[in-house]
Amino acid sequence: MSVTRNGGQSCLGSGPYPLGIVAAMADRVDRPARVDDVHRIAASMPHVTRLEGPKGNPIYQVGAKSFVFFRTPQPDAADAVTGERYADVIMLWVDSESDKLALVSDPASPFFTTDHFDGHPSVLVRASRLAEISRTELTELIQDAWLSRASKRRAAAWLAQHQ
């Protein structure tokens, strides 16, 4: 990160703010989402268990219900030209079919679904396209995924603290 003053001189760590404060302020600025954000946000939700699937793929659950799932390569999510299975697909639960449609209906959106997930309350996103959404948007999606799977009591308690 480079912070500049008028005239283009670097001021990172100089001036009235120590380097740590400048870095902390920069972290508050929204930025494109990354895979490590998925892990950090999912793990930060209450009562979450992280499991590993049979091939070592991370699965985040609340009350034994998955809400974020890193898929293994599957034939339903593959490159249309080469047929190569995508190895970076992340599944996020959504609350309703209308939420799902809102995310997947725009062809420019990084979110998609496959026939395998018809009627399933989830969307898929490739890790390689996460940067197309912001960290804030990703946070909201993962929080909503958690809320859609948590017990009513846990969801109500979380909402009471965060609204």
N, C-alpha and C positions, 0 to 999 in steps of 0.2 A: 504494500500500500504506500502510496506517496501522497502526502498532503503538501500543498504549496500555498505560499502567500502571493499577494499581488507581485508581479514581476517574475514569477516562476521559480523563486528560491524555495528549496525544500525546507519545511519547518517541522517535519515529523520528529517529535521528541524535543523540540526546542520551543521557546516561547513560554507562556504562562502555564502550560499543562505538561506534566511528566508523561513519558512515553506510555506507561501503562494506562493512563486515563485516556490518551488519544486512541489507543487500541480499543479500549472498552467503548468509547463513543463510536468508533468506526463499526464495531460489532452490532450496534443498535440500528445501523442503516440497513435497510432491506437489501438483499442480494439474491441472485439466482439460487435455487435449491440444489442440494447435492445429496448423494447417497448417505453420507455420514449424518446429515440432518434427519433423514428418515429414522435411522437407528436412535439418535439422541432424543428426538421428539417422542417416538413410540415408547422408549424406555423410561421417559420422564413422567408418563401418565401413571396414575396410582393403580396399585394392585396388578401390575403387569408382570407377566412371566415371559421370558424369552426362551423358546425351545429351538432345537435344531431338527429340521426334517431329516428324512432318511439319507439324503445326499448332502447334509450339512447346511442346508438353506435356512436362514433365520425365519422364525415365526413368532410374532408377538401376540400374546393372548391376554384377555382379561376375563376372569372367571371361567377359564377353560374354553373360551370362545376366541377364535382368531380375529384380529382386526387389521393387521398388516402381515402380509405373507410374501416372502421372496420365492417366486416360483422357480422350479427347475425347468430347463428347456422342454417345451411340449410342442406337439405337431400343430396345435391350434394357433400358436403365436410364432409365425415364421416369416421370413423375408419372402415377398411375393415373387421375386425374380429368381433367387437362388434356392429357395426352399429351406435355407439354413434356419434352424430354430433359434429364437432369441434367448440368450442366456441371462438377460438382465431385466426380466419382467417382474414388477412388483404389483401385488394385488392389494387394493384398499377397499374395505367394506364401506358402503354408503347406507344411508337411512331408508331410502325409498327408490323406486323405479324412476320417479321424476328427477331425483337428484342424479341418478346414473345418466339419464338421458341428457340432462343439462351439461354434464361433463363430456359426454362422448359424441354429441350431435354435431359439433363444429369440427369439420375436417382438419382444421389447422391446430386443433387441441392436441396436446400430447397424450391425452387419455383415450383409451379404446376398450373395446370388448370383443369377444369372439362368440361364435355360435355355442360353444361349450358353456358360456356363462349367461345364456338367455334365461331370464327369470331369476338370476342370482343377483343379490344386492351388492354388487362390487364393480369396480372399474380396474383397468390395468393401465400401467404406465411403464415405459422402458426407463431404466436408470439413465440411459444415455440422453434422454429428453427431459429429465428433471429440471435442467437449467431454464427451460421455457416457462417455468412458474417461479414465483418468488418463495423465499423461505417462509414468509408470512402466510401465503396461500397454502403451502405444504403443511404448515402447523395447523391451520384451520381444518384441512382435509383429514389429517391424522386424528385430531381431537374429535371431529365428527365421526370418524370411523370407530374410535374408542367408545363414544357415546352410544353409537348404534348397537354395540355389542355388550356393553356393561349392564349390570343389573339396574333396575329402576332406582333402587336405593343409592347405589354408587353414583349413577349418573346425576341424580338429584343433588347429592352432596357436592359433587364436583361443580355442577352448575351454580349452586348457591355460593360457592367460594370464588367463582370466576365471572360473575355477571353483576 
